[in-house]
Structure formats: structure tokens, C-alpha cells
């Protein structure tokens, strides 16, 4: 009972942590929903994002939901990610260090054929501050400074299920709920005139999508051959 209480409070704490953390400082996060982050646990990321055919009995691989059927115990994972970002232009140079939550997941078998999982992880991140000087618009010769700032991002909470159709073949699905705020602000100020412009855009992103997976493991002589595939239909958020 104490163990499940710990997991419950860890989920609540990590939910607040994911919403508050900054996962990038990049001008490219200005576009769209921001910089997309690698999806997967630390094992997947250490293998350059590979996960379609990865099988483990004591680790969650939610890149392919069919892998949950191979769990033989309850698994609770907590991962962190750290990144160095170096940006340079002409003689300007800037280095940022970012560290934050990469995944929080829980999975367990409920029978010999069916396993369940859940995970909370960042999906995209917006974080930039760009300042420039010049003419405030193309129709006038008024000089001024322009500032672009953006914060926020999208998080993903998933619920997964996997069913072992045969001893060496399983299928699975993830139901993903995407959510999070994105704020973008542009300010133009001219110190030599009364020209002032400010535009703030606040977006609250919500959406649901799903992905499917199939995974097979075949023993050949002394080798284990894993074959997996995933399908992620397009969706609108």
C-alpha cells in the first residue's frame, strides 16, 4: 500500500514539474508548436530513438505498445534529460544548459496475455528570446527595437494496452492525450517616437490521438530475432 501511495504522489509531483519546466532555448521553437522532443525512455534515447522492435521484461518501451506483453513484473520508471545548446552568429555566441523530466511511466501485467501502461512526458517545447534593432516597419524610416519571446509547450499523457495473441506475437495500442499552454509575445518600441506595438498570443493546446503496434519475437538457433512495426495515424489538435 505504501508503494502505491508513493507512485501516486510521484505522478502528481511530476505532472506539476512537467508543466513548469523549460525544455529548450532555441529560436527555432518560434515555429508551430515548438521543438519536438524525443519520444521514449532513456533506453530508447540512448539507442538514437530505436524502439519499434525493442523487447524488455523489466523496462517500458512505449514507442511500440505491443512490447508491454513481454513484461513479467511491475515497472516504474523516472527519467531526466540534460542538453547543452550552443548558438552563434557572427561574433555573438551563447551556450545554454537545460535539464528536466524526460519520462515518468508505470506498467504492469494484469494476466498472462494482457499488460497495461501509462506515461507522462514532454512532447514539444517553446522557449526563445530574440531581440533585434532596425526599422519598425517597411513603410517608415522610424528606427526601433523588436523583441520576440515565447514560452510553454505540449505534454503527453498516454494509456497503453497490449495483448499477447500468440506466445511470440503481440499487438498493442496507446491512447495519447496532448495538452499544454503556449504563449508568444512580440513587442516593438521606438525610443525616438511614440511608436509602440505589442502582440500577445495565448494558446491552450488539447487533443487526442493514438498509435498501434505489432511485435514478434522468434528464436533462431542461438539468436533472438525481433520484428516490430508501428502505425501512427494523423490527427488534429
Secondary structure, DSSP 8 states (H G I E B T S, - for coil): -HHHHHHHHHHHHHHHHHHH------GGGGSTT-EE---S-HHHHHTTT--TT---SSS--TTSGGGGGG--S-EEEEEEEEEEEEEEETTEEEEEEEEEEEEEEEEEESSSSEEEEEEEEEEEEEEEEEEEEEESSTT---EEEEEEEEEEEEEEEEEEEEEEEETTEEEEEEEEEEEEEEEEEEEEE-TTSS-EEEEEEEEEEEEEEEEEEEEEEEEETTEEEEEEEEE------
